[in-house]
Amino acid sequence: MGRTDIGPPDFHEMLPDVIKKNYGTWKYHEIPRPGVLKHVAESGDTVYTVRAGSPRLVSVDFIRDICDIADKHCDGHLRFTSRYNIEFLTPNEKNVDLIIADLKKLGLPVGGTSPGISNIVHTQGWIHCHSAATDASGLVKAIMDEVYEHFVETKLPNHVRIAVGCCINMCGAVHCSDIAVVGVHTKPPRPDHDRVVAQCEIPTTIQSCPTGAIRRHPDQSMKSVVVKEDLCMYCGNCFTVCPAMPLADAEGDGVAIYVGGKVPNARKPPMFSRMVIPFLPNRPPRWPEVVQAVKKIVDIYAANAKPYERVGEWIERIGWEAFFRRTEIPFTEQHIDDFTHAVETYRTTTQFKW
């Protein structure tokens, strides 16, 4: 393939030699211990993968440190998974312990293989995103500190995928994760009329709203807009095109918790997650209410699910009523599924009672 000056390079060029040689002919894989994978090819060749946890936002020095480990033990080969785990690949079994020892010197845990909790996939949070209702890195750090044992060990019924989306735009895999934390705004944007006329194009601002909640100001002498609160869904689109319509609010912003989603087709088709806690407050730096809620769900799932059941499959087996009862999560009107086109999800039977 000819080289071009745009686009990514061909990924085949970056594969370790053992993977190039056996590409598409792998026979089986196994997990000798938490955080270590062993893949065996039909030719008999093997490749070992050491998986380490990593923050998503990292420094140049951090990248250099992990590249030094890859240069030292893996011929320079490493990769990042979609959940920000770092994987070091080597055909030599003797290098596994050497890689783990160097990772421990950096303070990086080895684990994240099933059945356990992998790294949390998350969005940008307050650090980068202008529409975030909660933080990303701080919240993820607080949660992972509490469920750390499930990262370095494999004691759960199946793997548990946790995601954090900092607002309802859900840039992370919130809709298809076992447990998800979603930032939510509860107050509509507040137009700064003096700044709107100077910083925003009013027609563009009006058209940015997917629900038609933004209208021209009724006072014709004012070059600004108003927001119909009953139509606003707090998506932040207007703030994206008009910085004079801030959405963030210290008291109105918080998080919701969803459970039950998954991607794979194993045993059950892919499942969407459902909201179970509509609002918890933002209380940085440790988010105690959010962390406790996530840990409680994990602990009850670990104690009651059957082997190989994902969180959503466990809930489907025992029923949502039993899930709310066991987790002691109060059932509120926010849990009622009233989406117009979701008739099949309605609990319309007369046997459904609370």
Buried (B, 14 or more C-beta within 10 A) or exposed (E): EEEEEEEEEEEEEEBBEBBEEBEEEBEEEEBEEBBBBBBBBEEEBBBBBBBBBBBBBEEEEBEEBBEEBBEBBBBEBBBEBEBBBBBBBBBBEEBBEBBBEBBEEEEBBBBBBBBBBBBBBBBBBBEEBBBBBBBBBBBBBBBBEBBBEBBBBBEBBBBBBBBBBBBBBBBBBBBBBBBBBBBBBEBBBEBBBEBBBEBBEBEEBBBBBEEEBBEBBEEEEBBBBBBEEEBBEBBBBBBBBBBBBBBBBEEBBBBBBBBBBBEEEEEEEEBEBBBBBBBBBBEEEBBEBBBEBBBBBBEBBBEBBEEEBBBBBBBBEEEBEEBBEBBEBEEEEEBEEEEEEEEEEEEEEEEEEE
